[in-house]
Amino acid sequence: MWSADEIARLCYDRFSELPKRGKPELGREWTLLAAVVKVSETQSLDLPEQKKSEKEVVSLGTGTKCIGRSAMSPRGDVLNDSHAEVIARRGFVRYLMEELRAAVVGEGSRVFCPGDERGKWRLLDGISFLFFTSHTPCGDASIIPMIDSQSQPCPPIGMEEGTDRPNEVPGVTDGDGTLKRRVEGEEGGACKRPRPDTEEEGERKEEEARSASEASAEGRCSPAKCSTADPDVPSAGGLEEQARDIRRTGAKCVPGAPGDPRLAGRDYHSVGVLRVKPGRGEPTRSLSCSDKMARWAVLGCQGALLSHYLQGAICFSAVVTGKCPYSLPAMQRALTSRCAQVTGLPAGYELPPPQLLQSGLEFAHSHAQTERSHQQGQGRVSPCGAAISWCAVTDQPLDVTANGYKQGVTRKALGTEKSRSSICKTELFRCFQNLLAVTADSQLPQSLRGRELKTYWDYKQAAQTYQQAWLQLRMQAFPLWLRSPRNLLLFH
Ligand SMILES: [Zn+2]
């Protein structure tokens, strides 16, 4: 068995062990962390009735950025979405590819064993994966009721743990020591009480919301008012219903969806709606992490390519979140309830939704923690521009990118092989083709037999069972999901 704190600690420690490259500057830059943890349960030899479980981080990601539409590449060589959750998932796919390769060539995998059908593999008994994120995912899950400090079930952020003394956070306490909403700078839109919109006001708020959105999910909050998480305190459902205001997200509703009402207080946002990530300036085509994680909970996180080789979806058994503003009802709504009614899924895709848990341990580089340790003269607190991917593979496990390409590549080298991240579409496709190349004809999965497949798009479309599940999910839960333009998927 495991606890949420144990998982958080494991992921934070793994992060600390990584080299400095791509890490945020302490006290000035913040970032988000996400990871995939493998849990292996075995029967204890001494006590056969007890299970022993080993936990291992197999993929880890950091990052806060997302590129705009015009920077997307038809060669599949740029990372469109570098939010930590997405980076962690892509690294996990890379890890799974390597494990599958080991299984296919008979070197023995620590994860897979032959499935029932020829060419298909399944997870070994006792193996499961869970997802860790240092913060509430952006988008729908981040629309969190804010609760008055008087009725807080646990010490609000900004209080020293274990005391009733506020931390030394500028602007947190009033003269008389009562907590008040922090007056935030230009990024503070998320926590400001909305006023009736005038046009100018509306634009200003939009700008605020956009910059705040990068912060909204990762621990920045008004210390007095947010629904602070505590793993020991069950969801404050009743309190949340009484909340007069909500934390806001800068992720806009997808085109075609009824927009946010933008009314004062708790009626500012629509809830349960697909949202796109904000970018700097131009809009992105990337769905929010809440939406992507809801999709992974049904289709698995292995993606279409790997599904050719797998007997069913690989879903996370749990999603553990670090200490940050958090609402269990909002997480449930965003990650599981929206897809709970979907029926007609093919065999292997009807898996239970992930368990949702929160740890009381905070990431040392969270936005809130960075604000607390920031010192004068250090320069403005800002999100770290780099994204780190690390996964448990033998060759080059570490991959640091900025703006979707390897960090530090010269402008001249952009677009060359050297500039590509090892988790971009092209590279994962290359790994997949290597897997195909080492698969004996007699062991080829049925969906790949006797077919003339060339492009990335072809191989994804040929994954019939996965595509069938995706179609059901889209039709029943996410009809407005923004799909990648086909011309960006025709590389080979
Ligand atoms: Zn995100």
Boltz pocket constraint, residues with backbone or C-beta under 6 A from the ligand:
constraints:
  - pocket:
      binder: B
      contacts: [[A, 83], [A, 84], [A, 85], [A, 137], [A, 138], [A, 288], [A, 289], [A, 290]]
      max_distance: 6.0
